[in-house]
Amino acid sequence: EKGQYELLSAKDFNAKIQQEKNLQLLDVRTPGEWQGGVLEGALQINMYDADFYEKVNEKIDKTKPVYVYCQGGVRSKEVSIQLIKMGYTAVYDLKGGYGSWQSNKEKK
């Protein structure tokens, strides 16, 4: 059985993470990118680490929803698809990444 992958706008992503009780938020950007800001409660694991997927498996529960983001949306999509292949049940990807999150926040 395949897991569920969903690409969400910054607005929908925000609404979902606000409702999530056991939030698993995964920031796959580089340490340099983290300096520019991080979503509160995010687990930071650099996608370029050789043992990236091992670290993710250690720290994230496959049976609960995972919310993934990067800087622009390309890496998070790649990671999300891989997580589904690895047996994760629900993966939500932030469309446009942290950049779109920031511009969405500024509009408010």
Secondary structure by P-SEA (a helix, b strand, c coil): cbbbbbbbcaaaaaaaaaaccccbbbbcccaaaaaaccccccccccccccaaaaaaaacccccbbbbbbccccaaaaaaaaaaaaacccbbbbbcccaaaaaaaaaac
